[in-house]
Each structure stands twice: as C-alpha cells, then as structure tokens.
C-alpha cells in the first residue's frame, strides 16, 4: 500500500508540473498576442501620422505634433517592461525544454 501511495504521489507531482507548464505556455501565448496587437496598432498609427508631417506649416500644429510624439514615446517606454516580461517568459519556457519550444522561439523572435 505504501508503494502504491508513493507512486500516486509521484504521478500527482508530475501531473502538477505538466499543468503548470501548460498554464505558463497559455499565458505566454496570450501575452504574445496582446503585445503583438499593441505593436501592430502603434505601427499603423505611426505610419498614418508620418504622412501628415509634411502638411505641418504653422507653429501651433508643430507643437501639437511634438506633444503627440512625446506621448507616444512615453507609452512605448511604459510598455517596454511588459514586452520584456513576455520575452523573459518565453526564454524561461525554452530553458525548461517545454514541448512547444520551437513555437515559443518563433513567437519570441516575432515579438
């Protein structure tokens, strides 16, 4: 009975580890999707705003554009930590030799 109980404990511990790895992977994929969507949104906004810079002639419009750009830079700086955290989660999963390591590497590379 003691041996069977020990076997069950070991199997439970293994199952717990697999579930924790699956949770980390799911969180990583979710965070990658969110970060990627945020980056794409900001890229599109930058491209749209870049075309409008040639039209700026008066000082007031130039100041407004500068303020928008400074706000954008602040937003990028504020989200830099989040993106680094997602990258770190991916590296951790790769280091743990997660079964989806190739997909994780690809997501980290794309980010």
Backbone bond lengths (Angstrom), bond angles and torsions (degrees), N, CA, C in turn:
res aa  C-N    CA-C-N  psi(-1)  N-CA   C-N-CA  omega(-1)  CA-C   N-CA-C  phi
1 X - - - 1.458 - - 1.518 110.54 -
2 X 1.324 117.21 -40.22 1.462 121.55 -178.60 1.525 110.41 -63.77
3 X 1.321 116.35 -40.41 1.467 120.11 179.64 1.526 110.84 -65.30
4 X 1.311 116.34 -42.72 1.465 119.66 179.43 1.522 110.73 -64.94
5 X 1.309 115.61 -38.70 1.469 118.92 177.89 1.529 110.42 -64.04
6 X 1.325 116.65 -42.55 1.465 120.96 178.81 1.526 110.54 -63.50
7 X 1.307 117.41 -40.08 1.461 121.87 177.85 1.525 110.32 -62.34
8 X 1.323 115.90 -42.87 1.470 119.81 178.70 1.524 110.58 -63.68
9 X 1.328 117.03 -40.98 1.471 120.52 178.24 1.523 110.74 -61.12
10 X 1.324 116.38 -43.21 1.465 120.47 179.95 1.529 110.89 -64.83
11 X 1.320 116.05 -42.25 1.461 119.76 178.27 1.526 111.03 -64.77
12 X 1.320 116.92 -38.51 1.472 120.69 177.18 1.524 110.97 -63.76
13 X 1.331 116.46 -42.03 1.466 120.38 179.34 1.525 110.36 -64.26
14 X 1.322 116.65 -41.11 1.462 120.67 178.18 1.525 110.58 -64.71
15 X 1.307 116.34 -42.77 1.473 121.04 178.75 1.524 110.73 -63.10
16 X 1.341 116.40 -42.12 1.463 120.85 178.07 1.531 110.58 -59.80
17 X 1.325 116.72 -43.97 1.465 120.82 -179.90 1.526 110.82 -62.91
18 X 1.319 116.53 -42.55 1.466 120.14 178.68 1.527 111.04 -63.80
19 X 1.330 116.22 -41.10 1.464 119.78 178.60 1.526 111.49 -65.99
20 X 1.321 117.07 -39.28 1.466 120.29 177.49 1.525 110.73 -64.23
21 X 1.320 116.66 -41.53 1.465 120.08 177.41 1.526 111.18 -64.40
22 X 1.329 116.69 -39.25 1.467 120.35 178.21 1.524 110.66 -64.93
23 X 1.331 117.09 -39.50 1.462 121.09 177.55 1.527 110.68 -64.14
24 X 1.332 117.06 -46.11 1.466 120.31 178.21 1.522 111.18 -59.73
25 X 1.322 116.66 -41.07 1.460 120.66 179.70 1.527 110.89 -65.03
26 X 1.337 116.84 -44.54 1.467 120.51 179.69 1.528 110.70 -63.21
27 X 1.330 117.02 -41.28 1.465 120.57 177.72 1.523 110.63 -65.16
28 X 1.322 116.46 -39.27 1.464 120.71 179.10 1.524 110.63 -62.74
29 X 1.318 117.11 -46.44 1.466 121.20 -179.75 1.526 110.25 -62.78
30 X 1.336 117.20 -43.40 1.466 121.16 178.12 1.529 110.55 -60.93
31 X 1.332 116.13 -47.46 1.462 120.36 -178.67 1.527 111.54 -64.97
32 X 1.332 116.68 -37.28 1.471 120.70 177.09 1.524 110.40 -63.05
33 X 1.306 116.44 -43.88 1.467 120.19 -179.78 1.521 110.61 -63.12
34 X 1.326 116.90 -43.23 1.466 120.42 179.32 1.527 111.08 -64.65
35 X 1.327 116.36 -46.25 1.464 120.08 -179.43 1.526 110.67 -64.97
36 X 1.323 116.90 -41.85 1.459 120.33 178.43 1.514 112.27 -62.84
37 X 1.326 116.55 -40.79 1.465 120.33 177.96 1.523 110.57 -64.72
38 X 1.329 116.41 -40.79 1.469 120.33 179.04 1.533 110.23 -63.27
39 X 1.327 116.60 -44.88 1.467 121.15 179.87 1.526 110.17 -62.03
40 X 1.330 117.47 -45.82 1.470 120.77 179.46 1.518 111.59 -61.30
41 X 1.328 116.11 -41.42 1.464 120.30 178.89 1.528 110.80 -61.67
42 X 1.316 116.40 -43.16 1.469 120.21 -178.81 1.528 111.22 -69.93
43 X 1.330 117.14 -35.51 1.461 120.12 177.18 1.521 110.58 -63.21
44 X 1.312 116.58 -44.87 1.467 120.10 179.48 1.522 110.72 -63.01
45 X 1.323 116.12 -40.86 1.458 119.89 179.23 1.528 110.45 -64.38
46 X 1.328 117.02 -41.66 1.466 120.42 178.08 1.521 111.30 -62.41
47 X 1.322 116.19 -43.63 1.465 119.78 179.88 1.521 111.00 -63.32
48 X 1.320 116.49 -39.66 1.465 120.17 179.16 1.525 110.94 -68.39
49 X 1.323 116.70 -40.65 1.464 120.59 -180.00 1.525 112.14 -70.99
50 X 1.325 117.05 -31.27 1.465 120.36 -177.34 1.523 111.30 -63.98
51 X 1.306 116.72 -34.08 1.463 118.98 -179.26 1.524 111.38 -70.67
52 X 1.324 118.13 -22.07 1.454 121.60 -178.29 1.515 114.32 -85.48
53 X 1.317 118.77 -8.04 1.463 120.87 -177.68 1.522 112.97 -68.93
54 X 1.293 117.55 -29.82 1.465 120.21 -178.79 1.523 111.25 -69.43
55 X 1.319 117.22 -24.82 1.459 121.56 -177.16 1.525 113.54 -81.12
56 X 1.318 117.43 -11.29 1.465 120.96 -174.77 1.529 109.62 -76.97
57 X 1.338 115.73 119.81 1.465 119.25 -179.97 1.518 112.58 -121.73
58 X 1.321 118.00 -36.31 1.463 117.15 -177.27 1.531 111.06 -93.39
59 X 1.301 115.56 161.17 1.457 122.41 -173.62 1.530 112.18 -65.16
60 X 1.302 117.07 -38.03 1.467 120.49 -178.15 1.527 111.02 -62.45
61 X 1.323 116.55 -42.51 1.463 120.17 178.21 1.529 111.31 -66.39
62 X 1.326 115.85 -36.97 1.466 119.68 178.26 1.523 110.67 -64.24
63 X 1.316 117.05 -40.91 1.464 121.01 178.85 1.527 110.02 -64.67
64 X 1.325 117.20 -41.17 1.465 121.05 178.42 1.529 111.00 -62.32
65 X 1.324 115.62 -43.15 1.469 119.83 178.60 1.529 110.49 -63.33
66 X 1.335 116.12 -41.38 1.461 120.31 178.98 1.529 110.29 -63.12
67 X 1.310 117.73 -42.76 1.460 121.45 179.30 1.530 111.35 -64.42
68 X 1.322 116.60 -40.23 1.464 120.28 176.78 1.526 110.52 -62.61
69 X 1.334 115.19 -40.59 1.457 119.26 179.95 1.526 110.93 -67.02
70 X 1.313 117.27 -41.04 1.459 120.44 178.57 1.528 111.04 -64.23
71 X 1.316 117.03 -38.88 1.464 120.82 176.62 1.529 110.15 -64.27
72 X 1.322 115.74 -39.64 1.461 120.62 177.86 1.523 110.39 -62.80
73 X 1.335 116.77 -45.45 1.463 120.33 178.76 1.526 111.23 -60.47
74 X 1.321 117.03 -40.40 1.461 120.91 178.71 1.526 110.80 -64.09
75 X 1.320 116.41 -39.34 1.463 120.54 178.79 1.525 111.01 -66.15
76 X 1.317 116.37 -40.80 1.466 120.26 177.74 1.525 109.66 -62.97
77 X 1.326 116.79 -45.31 1.461 120.61 179.58 1.531 111.05 -62.28
78 X 1.320 116.73 -38.77 1.464 120.73 -179.80 1.529 111.75 -67.11
79 X 1.318 117.77 -31.92 1.466 121.42 -178.65 1.519 113.38 -92.03
80 X 1.312 117.25 -7.13 1.463 120.58 -179.21 1.528 110.98 -59.96
81 X 1.323 116.78 -41.08 1.460 120.77 179.28 1.515 112.41 -62.30
82 X 1.321 116.05 -40.07 1.464 120.68 179.28 1.526 110.70 -63.03
83 X 1.319 116.03 -41.78 1.465 119.62 -179.02 1.527 110.59 -69.66
84 X 1.326 116.52 -38.42 1.468 119.60 176.14 1.527 110.70 -63.84
85 X 1.326 116.60 -37.18 1.466 120.96 178.77 1.527 110.83 -64.25
86 X 1.313 116.89 -42.52 1.470 120.83 177.80 1.525 109.44 -62.69
87 X 1.316 116.13 -43.45 1.459 121.00 178.17 1.529 110.21 -60.32
88 X 1.331 116.81 -43.11 1.461 121.15 -179.59 1.528 111.03 -64.88
89 X 1.330 117.33 -40.13 1.473 120.40 176.57 1.522 110.34 -59.35
90 X 1.322 115.63 -42.71 1.461 119.62 178.66 1.513 111.87 -63.20
91 X 1.325 116.77 -43.66 1.465 120.47 179.01 1.532 110.87 -63.39
92 X 1.338 116.16 -37.55 1.466 120.20 178.29 1.524 110.58 -64.00
93 X 1.323 116.92 -44.41 1.463 120.28 178.59 1.526 111.20 -63.27
94 X 1.320 116.45 -38.86 1.469 120.06 178.48 1.524 109.86 -65.75
95 X 1.340 116.58 -42.82 1.464 120.83 179.92 1.532 111.56 -63.79
96 X 1.333 116.93 -31.97 1.469 121.24 177.56 1.523 111.79 -79.49
97 X 1.316 116.04 2.05 1.470 122.49 -179.87 1.534 111.43 57.98
98 X 1.322 114.01 48.94 1.471 119.80 177.94 1.520 108.71 -60.55
99 X 1.323 115.72 147.16 1.469 120.15 -177.05 1.524 112.97 -62.70
100 X 1.322 117.55 -20.18 1.469 121.72 178.61 1.531 111.24 -103.30
101 X 1.315 117.35 26.58 1.468 121.43 -176.09 1.532 113.37 -54.23
102 X 1.335 120.52 -41.54 1.473 118.70 178.92 1.532 112.97 -61.15
103 X 1.334 116.54 -40.80 1.464 119.92 178.18 1.524 110.90 -67.29
104 X 1.329 115.83 -37.50 1.466 120.59 178.99 1.520 109.97 -64.57
105 X 1.332 116.85 -44.30 1.467 120.73 177.91 1.524 110.86 -58.91
106 X 1.320 116.60 -40.81 1.465 121.12 179.82 1.525 110.65 -64.71
107 X 1.331 117.22 -43.40 1.468 120.89 178.76 1.528 111.08 -63.41
108 X 1.325 116.79 -42.33 1.473 120.79 178.62 1.521 109.55 -63.07
109 X 1.326 116.74 -42.61 1.462 120.55 179.99 1.529 110.80 -62.90
110 X 1.332 117.22 -43.21 1.465 120.79 -179.61 1.524 111.67 -65.26
111 X 1.319 115.70 -35.96 1.465 119.55 -177.94 1.509 109.85 -69.52
